[in-house]
Amino acid sequence: MADDLTGSDQDITEYLNAINLQNTDELVTTLGLQRTAEGCRFSFFNRQILFDHQDFIDVSGEELSLPIKEVLCRYLTNCPQPTVKESARLVTFREFSKNSPLFYRFAENTSKTIEQTFSGRTNILEQKCRRAYGIPIDNSSFDLCIRFKALPKIPIALQFNDVDEMLPAKATFLFHEDAVNYLDVKSLGSIMTYLSGLLIN
């Protein structure tokens, strides 16, 4: 994952302290966490994560980088009120970033990378998506449409049309419109970058 979030150990410690001041019942209910004897569990792109009130731990033993931990911290600290309206309408990252330079940087690192890597290789992209636990969605407008579960309340979809005689390959990432209730725009961009890395690697 690219260092789109430049978290330090001190930043993470401050986030963890803030999380421990929050109401655990609200976190579990609002963010889709599972309460266990060890703490709260949830998945990040199918990686089982435990928050034991001291740190975030990948249950499989794989190391979590600081940028990933910061995204997880922001997910818990940004916990919205239960009364916040939910929306399943799909929107692009561009709609969140409102054409800021941030959008163009992430577009370069994500959509364009997918387009260049998998142009003429839709079948390979689909295989990579399935290995990353993506779920195909029927959509006749695209050669490939895959839904992933980044976090319990943050699904992300990848729409891909391969190169043809008229047009180059085109990839688009979409979130539910309410994603910004749970995470800031930079964290959503980091999720796109992380997913792109999963598919390319």
C-alpha positions, 0 to 999 in steps of 0.5 A, a space after each residue: 500500500 502506498 504511503 497515502 497516509 503517512 501515519 507514525 507510531 505516535 499518530 497510531 497511539 493517539 488514534 488508539 487512545 481516542 478509540 478507547 474513549 468511544 462507546 464500544 456498543 456504538 462501534 459494534 452496531 454502527 460499524 459492523 464489528 463483531 464483539 469477541 472475548 479478545 476484543 472486536 473483529 472485522 474484515 479488511 479485504 477478507 483479512 480478519 482483523 482484531 482490535 484488542 483495545 491496544 492495537 490492530 492485529 491481523 489474525 493470520 499473523 501477517 504484519 499490518 503496515 502503518 498506513 493500513 493501521 491508520 485507515 483502520 483507526 480512521 474507520 473506528 474514530 470516524 464512526 457516524 451517528 446511527 441516525 446518519 442516512 445510508 445510501 447504496 447509490 454508487 459514485 466515483 472517487 472523483 465525486 468525493 474529491 470534487 476534482 481536487 489534485 488529490 483525485 488526479 494523483 489517485 487516478 494515476 495510481 489506481 485506475 490508470 494502472 489497472 487499465 495499463 496492466 490488464 489491457 487485453 487481459 480481462 480474463 486475467 483481471 477477473 482471476 485476480 479479482 476472484 483471488 482477492 474475494 471479489 464477487 462478480 456483478 452482472 452488468 451488460 455495460 461493462 466487460 467486468 464488474 466486481 464488488 469487494 468488501 473493503 470494510 464492513 460498511 465500505 464496499 468498493 466496486 471495480 468496473 472495467 471495459 477492455 480495449 477495442 478498435 475504438 477505445 482504450 481500456 477503461 477502469 473505474 472504482 466506485 463507492 457507496 455514496 455514504 462511504 464518506 460518512 465512515 471514512 475521509 476522502 484520503 482514506 478512501 483513496 488509500 483503499 483504492 491504492 491497496 486494492 490496485 496493489 492486490 490485483 497487480 501483485 
